[in-house]
Amino acid sequence: MTEGLYWEIVNQQEKIAVVGLGYVGLPVAIAFSKKAKVIGFDVNEEKVANYEQGIDVTGDVGDAVVKECSIDFTSEEEKLEGIHFFVVAVPTPVQSGNVPNLKFVQNASRTVGRKLTKGAIVVYESTVYPGVTEEICIPILEEESGLKCGVDFKVGYSPERINPGDKVHTLENIVKIVSGIDEETRDVVAKVYELIIDAGVYKAECIKVAEAAKVIENAQRDINIAFMNELSMLFNHMGIDTQAVLKAAGTKWNFLNFTPGLVGGHCIGIDPYYLTFKAEDTGYHSKIMLAGRHVNDGMGKYVAQHIMKTLVQKKHETKNVRIGILGLSFKENCTDFRNTKVMDIIEELEEYGITPFIVDPLVDKEQVYQEYGIELSELASLKDMNAIVVAVPHEQFVDLSVTDFEKMYSLYATKIMIDIKGLYRRVDFENNGFYYWSL
């Protein structure tokens, strides 16, 4: 049953439907469209309309690529009729209390289930805790379709590994983990993905192994960055330059090259909570992962409080202080500002009655205003500042010189430079009378 489906896809007798066209689904749909006929489905009609006009709302693929692709973009469920290979790539955020929010993957499962027919394969890419695909998604598919998984249709899981804004580690050159409800399904899913993945695929033993592998990838990075952040707070308390320490330690061949910083976005700052949630469900209380999350979740507030402390120490009039923040997205060279921890800095400063000026040339101004009520500023408009915070080291900020920054400050007080990621050389600023600080 499933083996023949692969050849029908290759020969363009069958279509692939990608459900969810965000930062993950869009690149997947575009890649598949170079090898097969693709339906790109999303419930957001405005997003679909933009794609139809050749506008990349993610900002990650590019308008030209969207305009030239052969994807049949739609928000109409009817277009999913007769599809036998579905790829579900919807977000899996957390809600209040850091509890997994599975509503998007559940809703997508209902949509697919309503159009499911015998002989179909449904592959999930969304990051989830081990067990979600089989314990939550499959029952929904069965209920909506009236079909039996393993008999009438099959299910696979292939976790996304896309790194937004990364032009080196792209979808095609990252090894893809694939799994299935049975060996036959896994092999067909592997062959379909091999059409687009140059780096090849890795066949996981089962769906739960694939789910667990994905969620620990980001949990591991989260813990390592949390350790760096804790070291940064310690060294700051001791008056030691953290960047200098890491540079010295990095001369050892097996020292892990992690650096302190803000940990946001839709992956590293969220995925560990999926695993700790499942751990609690099984009766195990996570120690290291939750400790790491606690450290990283507090870094925005820590930075903001250090800024306020410095303003007082340098005798700035905090009532009328002007602070410029460079960067709002969750990471450098990326348009995605979901779960950005720069907002933690902004909100903490607002607690002190300060409304900072935010500059980010990459994020969509209208979307930022709709989401946060923030009106972004232009870099050239930053004048008479008391402090500048380089929160996200975009390429557009890398080449800024000390002279460029000097023009942004007031002439009558110590120039406070907060370089969160240590993008610039400390000595260059201190030699020009700045107070310089980085994590």
NUKETOR-385606 format. One line per 8 residues: number of its first residue (from 1); their letters; for each residue x negated, z, y negated of N, C-alpha, C. Coordinates in steps of 0.05 Angstrom, whole numbers. Each point is the difference from the previous one (the first is absolute). Last residue first. Layout:
# NUKETOR-385606
NUM	A	X,Z,Y,X,Z,Y,X,Z,Y; ...
END
This chain:
# NUKETOR-385606
439	LSWYYFGN	-548,581,-807,4,16,25,-26,0,16; -11,-10,-105,12,-15,22,4,18,24; -28,-3,-116,7,15,25,12,-19,20; -53,11,-107,7,-17,23,5,17,25; -9,-1,-115,3,19,23,10,-17,23; -60,-44,-81,25,5,14,-1,25,17; -72,-44,-55,16,22,-11,27,5,13; -73,-63,24,14,-9,-24,20,20,-10
431	NEFDVRRY	-52,12,79,-20,-7,-20,12,-10,-26; 55,19,75,-11,25,-11,-21,-6,-21; 37,-74,47,20,13,-18,-11,25,-12; -53,-47,62,6,-19,-22,19,13,-20; -23,45,82,-20,2,-21,6,-18,-24; 56,-1,79,3,24,-16,-19,0,-23; 38,-89,47,-24,17,1,3,24,-19; 88,-50,47,-22,-5,-19,-23,20,3
423	LGKIDIMI	79,3,55,-5,-28,-2,-24,-6,-17; 50,82,41,-29,-3,-5,-8,-29,-2; 91,38,11,-14,-11,24,-30,-3,-5; 57,35,-71,8,13,25,-17,-9,24; -17,11,-104,-4,-23,18,5,9,29; 15,33,-107,6,8,27,0,-24,18; -36,33,-103,2,-23,19,4,11,28; 3,30,-113,3,9,28,5,-24,18
415	KTAYLSYM	-46,23,-101,14,-21,15,0,9,30; -2,62,-93,-15,-8,24,16,-20,16; 23,0,-103,0,20,21,-17,-10,24; 26,-51,-81,-5,27,-10,0,22,21; 18,-100,0,-27,4,-9,-7,30,-4; 71,-49,73,-1,11,-27,-29,6,-7; 16,-75,75,2,28,-6,2,6,-30; -13,-87,48,27,11,7,4,28,-10
407	KEFDTVSL	-83,-53,-6,20,-10,-18,28,12,4; -73,18,59,-3,15,-25,21,-9,-20; -9,-44,84,15,25,1,-1,15,-26; -50,-80,10,29,-6,2,16,25,-1; -93,10,4,9,-9,-26,30,-7,0; -42,21,81,3,24,-16,10,-7,-28; 27,-73,70,-25,14,-7,6,26,-15; 53,-67,77,2,14,-26,-25,16,-5
399	DVFQEHPV	24,-51,81,-21,-10,-19,3,13,-28; 61,22,73,-28,4,10,-20,-7,-21; 99,-10,-2,-12,22,-14,-30,4,6; 57,-68,40,2,-4,-29,-13,22,-16; 9,4,95,-22,-18,-8,0,-4,-30; 44,91,36,5,-29,2,-25,-16,-10; 17,103,25,-22,-18,-8,5,-29,5; 60,91,-26,-1,-21,21,-21,-20,-8
391	AVVIANMD	12,76,-55,12,10,24,-2,-19,24; -45,29,-97,-1,-24,17,10,8,27; 15,44,-100,-1,5,29,0,-26,14; -22,45,-104,7,-24,16,-4,7,29; 16,56,-101,-10,-2,27,9,-26,12; 17,17,-90,-17,24,4,-13,-1,28; 33,-86,-67,5,17,23,-18,25,0; 16,-82,-62,1,28,-8,7,19,23
383	KLSALESL	24,-97,25,-16,8,-23,4,30,-5; 31,-87,68,-10,28,2,-19,6,-22; 42,-87,18,15,18,-17,-9,29,1; -34,-74,54,-9,-3,-28,14,19,-19; 26,-7,92,-27,13,-2,-9,0,-29; 105,0,19,-22,-18,3,-27,14,-4; 94,47,39,-15,-8,-24,-21,-21,7; 101,34,47,-29,-3,2,-12,-9,-27
375	EIGYEQYV	89,59,25,-7,-25,-13,-30,-2,-1; 72,57,66,-25,-1,-15,-4,-28,-12; 68,38,64,7,3,-28,-24,-1,-18; 7,-10,99,-9,25,-11,8,4,-30; 29,-77,57,-6,22,20,-6,26,-14; 17,-79,-51,23,5,16,-4,24,18; -73,-32,-50,20,12,-17,25,8,15; -67,-47,46,-9,27,-7,20,14,-18
367	QEKDVLPD	16,-90,21,4,17,23,-8,29,-5; -17,-64,-67,29,5,3,6,18,23; -90,-29,-14,9,18,-21,30,8,3; -72,-27,78,22,-13,-15,12,20,-20; -106,3,34,27,7,9,21,-14,-18; -95,-10,-17,8,-12,25,29,6,8; -55,33,-78,6,-28,-3,11,-13,26; 1,100,-48,-5,-12,26,7,-29,-1
359	VIFPTIGY	-2,100,-62,-8,-29,0,-5,-8,29; 49,85,-64,-7,-11,27,-6,-29,-3; 5,97,-61,3,-29,-2,-11,-12,26; 44,104,-11,-23,-18,-1,7,-29,-3; 45,96,-27,9,-25,11,-24,-20,-2; 15,115,-2,-16,-24,-7,11,-25,15; 26,98,6,10,-13,-24,-15,-25,-8; -11,56,80,-13,11,-23,9,-12,-26
351	EELEEIID	32,-32,82,8,28,0,-13,15,-23; -23,-90,16,26,3,-14,10,28,0; -77,-21,50,-6,-1,-29,26,3,-16; 10,-8,92,-12,26,-6,-7,2,-30; 33,-82,34,21,21,0,-11,27,-7; -62,-72,10,18,-4,-23,21,22,-2; -56,-1,75,-16,7,-24,19,-2,-24; 35,-28,80,-3,30,1,-16,9,-25
343	MVKTNRFD	11,-93,16,24,12,-11,-1,31,0; -66,-52,42,-5,0,-29,25,13,-14; -3,-20,93,-5,28,-8,-9,2,-29; 67,-73,55,-26,3,-13,-4,29,-10; 74,-50,53,-13,26,6,-27,3,-12; 28,-95,-12,16,18,15,-16,26,7; -26,-83,-49,-1,26,-12,18,20,14; -55,-103,10,19,19,12,-3,27,-12
335	TCNEKFSL	-55,-80,-14,23,1,-17,20,21,8; -113,-8,9,25,-2,15,23,3,-20; -98,17,-11,5,-29,4,25,-6,16; -28,101,8,-12,-21,-16,8,-28,8; 68,81,19,-28,-5,6,-10,-23,-17; 88,36,-11,-10,21,18,-29,-4,8; 40,-31,-97,5,-7,28,-14,20,18; -11,1,-96,24,14,10,5,-6,30
327	GLIGIRVN	-80,-7,-88,8,-4,28,24,17,7; -55,30,-81,-4,-27,10,6,-2,29; 28,67,-88,-5,-1,29,-2,-29,8; -7,68,-95,4,-27,12,-7,1,30; 30,74,-83,-15,-5,25,8,-28,10; 6,73,-91,6,-27,9,-18,-7,24; 41,94,-58,-21,-14,14,10,-27,10; 38,78,-54,1,-28,-9,-20,-17,15
319	KTEHKKQV	10,93,20,27,-7,-8,3,-29,-8; -84,44,23,15,-10,23,29,-8,-8; -97,3,-50,27,10,-6,19,-11,21; -106,18,19,19,-20,-9,27,13,-5; -89,39,32,14,6,-25,16,-23,-11; -52,13,85,-12,-17,-21,15,1,-27; 32,50,76,-29,7,-3,-13,-16,-22; 89,-21,23,-1,26,-13,-29,8,-6
311	LTKMIHQA	15,-79,49,10,-3,-28,-2,26,-16; -19,2,93,-22,-12,-16,8,-4,-29; 65,30,61,-21,21,-3,-22,-10,-18; 67,-61,26,10,19,-20,-21,22,-5; -20,-62,67,1,-14,-26,8,20,-21; 3,29,88,-27,-1,-10,-1,-14,-27; 82,2,44,-7,26,-10,-29,2,-10; 30,-81,40,14,5,-25,-7,28,-12
303	VYKGMGDN	-33,-23,86,-13,-16,-21,13,6,-27; 40,41,75,-27,11,-5,-14,-15,-23; 82,-33,32,4,24,-16,-27,13,-7; -2,-73,58,10,-8,-26,3,23,-19; -23,17,91,-22,-10,-16,9,-9,-28; 51,37,81,-5,16,-24,-21,-11,-19; 25,-38,87,25,0,-17,-5,15,-26; -68,-1,66,2,-26,-14,25,-1,-17
295	VHRGALMI	-16,79,52,-22,-5,-19,5,-25,-16; 60,19,69,3,20,-22,-22,-4,-21; -4,-51,79,22,-10,-17,3,19,-24; -61,26,67,-9,-23,-15,20,-11,-20; 26,68,59,-19,11,-20,-11,-23,-17; 55,-22,72,16,11,-22,-19,12,-22; -41,-35,78,14,-21,-15,16,11,-23; -45,61,59,-19,-16,-16,15,-20,-17
287	KSHYGTDE	54,55,58,-17,16,-18,-17,-17,-18; 100,-6,60,-25,-12,-8,-15,18,-19; 71,26,79,-4,2,-29,-27,-11,-8; 73,-15,86,-28,4,-7,-2,0,-31; 80,-17,55,-7,28,1,-29,5,-7; 54,-83,-3,-9,5,28,-10,29,3; 29,-33,-84,22,-5,18,-7,7,28; -66,3,-67,18,23,-2,23,-3,19
279	AKFTLYYP	-58,-73,-5,-13,23,12,17,25,-1; 29,-78,-44,3,-2,29,-13,23,14; -13,-4,-92,29,4,6,5,-1,30; -85,-22,-31,4,29,0,29,7,4; -23,-91,-6,-12,12,24,4,30,1; 30,-48,-75,15,-10,23,-11,13,25; -45,15,-81,25,16,2,17,-9,24; -80,-48,-24,-5,26,14,25,17,3
271	DIGICHGG	6,-85,-49,-1,-1,29,-6,27,14; -1,-14,-98,26,4,12,-2,2,31; -72,-20,-65,13,23,-11,26,7,14; -52,-78,24,-16,24,5,14,25,-10; 52,-82,-12,-12,4,26,-14,27,3; 42,-42,-80,21,1,20,-11,6,28; -43,33,-99,8,-24,15,20,5,22; -83,65,-42,28,-7,-2,7,-24,16
263	VLGPTFNL	-82,72,-30,10,-12,25,30,-5,-2; -94,17,-67,29,3,3,10,-15,24; -103,37,-2,18,-17,-16,29,7,4; -114,8,42,24,13,-10,18,-18,-17; -62,-39,81,-3,10,-27,25,15,-9; -60,-39,95,26,5,-14,-6,12,-27; -58,-37,84,1,-8,-28,28,3,-12; -60,51,81,23,-16,-4,5,-5,-30
255	FNWKTGAA	-94,16,59,18,13,-20,23,-18,-6; -78,-18,58,26,5,12,18,16,-19; -92,-27,-23,13,-23,12,28,5,10; -47,47,-86,-1,4,29,17,-21,14; -4,6,-95,-25,-12,11,-3,5,30; 71,36,-57,5,-27,12,-25,-14,10; 2,85,-48,8,3,28,3,-27,14; -19,0,-93,-23,11,15,7,2,29
247	KLVAQTDI	68,-27,-57,-21,-21,0,-24,9,16; 70,61,-16,8,-20,20,-21,-22,2; -13,66,-66,-2,12,26,6,-20,22; 13,-25,-90,-29,2,6,-4,12,28; 87,-3,-33,-9,-27,5,-30,0,8; 40,81,-29,9,-8,27,-11,-27,8; -42,74,-68,12,-27,-1,6,-9,28; -2,105,-35,-16,-20,14,15,-27,-1
239	GMHNFLMS	27,94,-28,-15,-15,-20,-18,-21,12; 66,61,42,-28,9,1,-17,-15,-21; 93,-19,12,-1,28,-6,-29,10,-2; 15,-87,27,7,2,-28,-2,29,-9; -11,-19,91,-24,-7,-16,5,1,-30; 74,16,59,-21,20,4,-24,-5,-18; 68,-64,3,10,24,-14,-21,22,2; -18,-78,48,-1,-5,-28,9,24,-16
231	LENMFAIN	8,2,93,-28,2,-8,-3,-4,-30; 84,-15,37,-6,29,0,-29,5,-8; 27,-89,10,13,12,-24,-5,30,-1; -31,-48,75,-15,-7,-24,12,13,-25; 46,11,80,-25,15,1,-17,-6,-24; 79,-50,11,6,28,-8,-25,17,0; -6,-88,32,1,1,-29,6,28,-10; 1,-13,93,-27,-4,-11,-1,1,-30
223	IDRQANEI	85,3,43,-16,25,5,-28,-2,-11; 55,-76,-3,11,21,-18,-16,25,3; -17,-73,58,-11,-4,-27,9,22,-19; 36,3,86,-29,5,1,-12,-4,-28; 90,-21,13,-4,29,0,-30,7,0; 27,-90,8,2,10,-28,-3,30,-1; -3,-40,85,-20,-14,-16,0,11,-29; 64,28,66,-24,16,-2,-21,-14,-16
215	VKAAEAVK	84,-42,18,4,23,-17,-25,17,-3; 1,-77,58,3,-7,-28,1,24,-18; -4,12,94,-25,-12,-10,2,-6,-30; 78,29,47,-19,22,-6,-26,-11,-11; 65,-63,28,10,16,-23,-19,21,-8; -21,-49,78,-3,-16,-24,10,15,-25; 13,41,83,-28,-1,-6,-5,-16,-26; 87,1,34,-7,26,-12,-30,2,-7
207	ICEAKYVG	34,-77,46,9,1,-27,-9,26,-14; -61,-33,81,29,3,-3,7,3,-30; -89,-23,31,13,5,25,30,2,-1; -57,-63,-69,3,29,6,16,4,26; -60,-84,-40,24,6,15,0,30,7; -45,-64,-80,-6,21,19,26,9,13; -37,-97,-54,19,23,3,-11,19,21; -47,-77,-75,10,6,27,18,24,1
199	ADIILEYV	-43,-49,-76,-16,21,11,8,8,28; 49,-64,-53,-26,-11,8,-18,21,14; 109,-12,-12,-21,20,-3,-26,-11,10; 85,-48,4,-7,5,-28,-24,19,-4; 38,-27,86,3,-25,-16,-11,4,-28; 8,71,63,-25,-15,1,1,-26,-15; 78,54,12,-18,9,-22,-27,-14,0; 60,-20,70,13,-8,-25,-18,8,-23
191	KAVVDRTE	-25,28,86,-4,-28,-3,11,-11,-27; 15,91,25,-29,-5,-6,-5,-29,-5; 86,25,28,-5,9,-28,-29,-5,-8; 21,-16,89,12,-20,-17,-3,7,-29; -30,63,64,-16,-25,1,11,-22,-18; 48,82,9,-25,4,-15,-17,-25,0; 78,0,52,6,-1,-28,-25,3,-17; -8,10,93,7,-28,-6,5,-3,-30
183	EDIGSVIK	-16,87,36,-24,-16,-2,6,-29,-8; 68,73,-35,-11,-4,27,-24,-19,-4; 40,33,-75,16,17,18,-8,-4,29; -74,-20,-76,27,-9,7,13,19,19; -89,-22,-78,10,14,23,29,-10,6; -99,-16,-66,26,-8,9,8,16,24; -75,-6,-90,9,14,24,28,-10,7; -81,-51,-56,28,8,1,6,14,26
175	VINELTHV	-91,-22,-68,10,0,27,29,12,0; -38,-51,-85,0,27,10,12,-1,29; -8,-77,-61,-26,8,11,-1,30,7; 79,-46,-36,-10,-18,21,-26,10,12; 45,46,-74,16,0,25,-14,-15,22; -68,33,-72,27,-11,-2,14,0,27; -88,37,-55,13,8,25,30,-9,-2; -49,-24,-74,-19,-4,22,13,6,27
167	KDGPNIRE	42,12,-87,-3,-29,5,-20,-6,22; 68,84,-35,-25,-5,14,-2,-30,7; 78,44,-39,-21,-4,-20,-27,-7,12; 67,50,64,7,-13,-25,-23,-2,-19; 0,3,106,-11,17,-20,6,-13,-27; 40,-4,108,-5,-13,-25,-9,20,-21; 29,5,96,-26,11,-9,-8,-13,-26; 93,19,72,-13,-14,-22,-27,14,-7
159	PSYGVKFD	47,4,100,-2,13,-26,-15,-17,-21; 60,-20,87,-26,-9,-9,-4,10,-28; 72,3,92,-9,14,-24,-28,-9,-6; 97,-34,60,-29,5,-2,-6,15,-26; 88,-29,74,-9,11,-26,-31,4,2; 91,-60,49,-25,15,2,-9,10,-27; 99,-32,57,-20,-6,-22,-23,19,4; 66,-2,67,10,-22,-17,-19,-8,-22
151	VGCKLGSE	-28,68,60,15,-19,17,8,-24,-16; -48,69,-40,-15,-2,25,14,-19,20; 61,44,-72,-28,-5,-4,-14,0,27; 104,-26,-20,-17,21,12,-29,-8,-3; 97,-21,-61,-19,-10,20,-18,23,10; 66,-2,-74,14,2,26,-18,-9,23; -18,8,-99,2,-26,14,17,1,25; -17,77,-58,10,-21,-17,5,-26,16
143	EELIPICI	-38,76,45,27,6,-10,12,-23,-16; -90,-6,30,19,-2,23,29,5,-10; -70,10,-63,2,-28,9,21,-3,22; -21,87,-26,15,-13,-21,4,-30,7; -55,52,58,29,8,2,17,-14,-21; -94,-14,-6,12,-14,23,29,9,3; -53,44,-68,7,-29,-5,14,-13,23; -28,92,8,19,-3,-22,8,-29,-4
135	EETVGPYV	-60,30,70,20,21,-1,20,-3,-22; -75,-61,17,15,2,24,23,20,-2; -58,-15,-75,9,-26,9,19,3,24; -44,78,-35,22,-11,-17,11,-26,11; -77,52,35,27,5,12,22,-13,-16; -95,30,-43,4,-9,28,28,7,10; -10,-16,-105,-12,19,19,6,-9,29; -10,-73,-79,19,21,8,-15,20,18
127	TSEYVVIA	-7,-98,-65,-15,23,9,19,23,5; 25,-108,8,0,23,-18,-15,24,13; 20,-88,41,-26,4,-13,-2,25,-16; 61,-46,89,-1,17,-24,-29,2,-10; 62,-74,62,-26,13,-4,1,16,-26; 69,-50,77,-1,13,-26,-26,15,-2; 48,-85,62,-21,21,-2,1,10,-29; 75,-56,71,-14,4,-25,-21,22,3
119	GKTLKRGV	68,-33,65,-25,-14,0,-17,4,-24; 105,13,-9,-15,2,25,-26,-16,-2; 39,33,-93,12,-15,23,-19,3,24; 24,45,-107,-17,-1,24,15,-15,23; 27,28,-93,-6,-29,5,-15,-4,26; 24,87,-33,25,-15,-3,-4,-30,7; -74,60,-1,17,4,23,26,-16,-2; -61,1,-73,-10,-17,23,19,3,24
111	TRSANQVF	19,55,-74,3,-28,-7,-8,-19,23; -13,92,11,28,-6,1,5,-30,-7; -87,34,-8,7,-2,28,30,-7,3; -33,17,-86,-10,-26,10,7,-4,29; 20,83,-38,18,-21,-11,-9,-28,9; -55,73,24,26,2,13,19,-22,-9; -83,9,-42,-4,-11,27,26,2,16; 2,37,-86,-5,-29,-2,-4,-13,28
103	KLNPVNGS	12,95,-9,24,-14,-5,-4,-31,-2; -58,83,19,2,-23,18,23,-18,-7; -68,81,-39,25,-13,-8,2,-27,15; -57,101,13,2,-29,2,28,-11,-7; -38,89,-46,12,-7,26,3,-30,2; -32,64,-73,-19,-17,15,10,-5,28; 47,43,-74,-11,17,21,-20,-14,18; 65,-64,-48,-5,28,-9,-9,17,23
95	QVPTPVAV	-16,-97,26,19,10,-19,-7,29,-8; -58,-94,36,9,28,6,20,8,-22; -19,-104,40,-10,20,-18,7,28,10; -7,-103,35,8,25,12,-11,23,-17; 26,-116,-8,-15,24,-6,10,25,15; 6,-101,43,12,15,-23,-15,26,-5; -1,-87,65,-21,11,-16,11,13,-25; 23,-51,102,12,19,-20,-23,13,-14
87	VFFHIGEL	20,-94,59,-21,18,-8,12,18,-22; 41,-68,85,3,14,-25,-25,17,-5; 42,-85,64,-25,15,-5,1,12,-28; 71,-54,35,-9,14,24,-26,14,-2; 93,-44,-59,-28,6,0,-7,16,25; 90,-29,-28,-15,-16,19,-30,4,0; 50,32,-86,14,-8,24,-18,-18,17; -17,36,-89,-14,11,23,14,-6,26
79	KEEESTFD	32,-24,-88,-23,-16,6,-16,10,24; 76,46,-37,8,-23,16,-24,-17,8; -5,75,-61,-3,6,28,6,-24,18; -37,-2,-102,24,-4,15,-4,5,29; -63,-5,-74,10,27,3,27,0,15; -96,-68,-7,29,5,0,6,30,0; -80,-89,4,6,26,-10,30,4,-2; -69,-64,55,28,-1,-8,8,29,-9
71	ISCEKVVA	-102,-48,3,18,21,9,28,-5,-11; -88,-49,-10,24,-13,11,21,21,9; -82,-1,-83,6,7,28,27,-12,9; -40,-3,-91,-8,-22,19,8,6,29; 14,64,-72,14,-25,-7,-4,-22,20; -46,83,8,29,3,6,15,-26,-5; -91,2,-22,3,2,29,29,2,7; -23,3,-91,-4,-27,11,4,0,30
63	DGVDGTVD	4,83,-49,23,-18,-4,-3,-27,14; -49,90,37,-3,-20,-21,24,-18,-2; -26,86,52,-4,-26,13,-6,-22,-21; 19,90,-26,-22,2,18,-7,-27,13; 74,31,-60,-24,-5,-15,-25,-1,18; 100,13,14,-19,20,9,-26,-3,-16; 73,-60,-11,6,26,-13,-20,21,9; -3,-109,-9,-8,21,19,4,27,-13
55	IGQEYNAV	46,-102,-13,-10,24,-14,-7,22,20; 46,-90,10,-30,0,2,-13,22,-15; 96,-18,16,-11,-14,-24,-30,0,0; 47,43,69,10,-28,1,-11,-16,-24; -18,93,4,-16,-15,20,9,-29,1; 50,57,-54,-27,-4,-11,-17,-16,19; 85,26,30,2,-20,-21,-27,-6,-13; 6,71,62,2,-26,14,2,-23,-21
47	KEENVDFG	1,88,-33,-26,-6,11,0,-28,13; 82,33,-30,-18,-7,-23,-28,-7,10; 64,33,62,6,-27,-8,-18,-10,-23; -13,72,81,-2,0,-29,4,-29,-10; -4,23,92,26,7,-11,0,-1,-30; -60,-62,68,-1,25,-14,27,6,-13; -59,-76,70,25,14,-7,-7,26,-15; -41,-102,35,-8,24,-14,24,15,-11
39	IVKAKKSF	-26,-77,81,21,11,-18,-10,25,-12; -54,-88,48,3,28,-7,24,4,-18; -60,-71,73,23,2,-19,7,29,-4; -102,-25,26,27,-1,11,21,-1,-22; -96,4,-16,-1,-8,28,28,-4,12; -19,28,-90,-20,-21,3,-1,-10,29; 55,74,-27,12,-26,-9,-20,-23,1; -25,92,20,15,-13,21,11,-27,-8
31	AIAVPLGV	-44,51,-66,-19,-7,21,15,-15,23; 53,36,-69,-16,-24,-9,-19,-9,21; 49,79,16,18,-24,1,-16,-25,-9; -45,82,-5,5,-6,28,17,-26,2; -17,37,-87,-23,-13,12,4,-8,29; 73,47,-40,-5,-26,-13,-26,-14,11; 26,90,29,16,-22,11,-6,-27,-12; -44,80,-33,-7,-6,28,14,-25,9
23	YGLGVVAI	17,35,-86,-29,-4,1,-10,-6,28; 101,-19,-8,-16,14,-20,-30,-6,3; 92,-27,45,-19,-18,-13,-15,14,-22; 71,9,92,-15,17,-19,-23,-16,-12; 30,-35,88,20,16,-14,-15,21,-17; -17,-101,50,-14,24,-10,20,15,-17; 7,-78,83,12,13,-23,-16,25,-8; -16,-100,55,-7,29,-2,14,11,-25
15	KEQQNVIE	29,-88,67,-10,11,-25,-9,29,3; 6,-92,70,11,27,-7,-13,9,-26; -24,-82,32,28,-1,9,14,26,-5; -95,-28,-16,19,2,-22,29,-6,9; -85,10,52,11,-27,-3,22,-2,-22; -40,84,21,-22,-18,-6,10,-28,-6; 63,63,29,-9,6,-27,-23,-19,-8; 31,-5,87,21,-11,-17,-7,6,-30
7	WYLGETM	-55,36,68,-4,-29,-3,21,-13,-18; 8,93,19,-25,-5,-15,-4,-30,-4; 72,29,54,5,4,-29,-25,-6,-16; -2,2,95,10,-25,-11,5,2,-30; -26,77,47,-22,-19,-1,9,-26,-12; 63,70,17,-15,3,-24,-23,-20,-3; 56,-3,79,17,0,-24,-17,0,-25
END
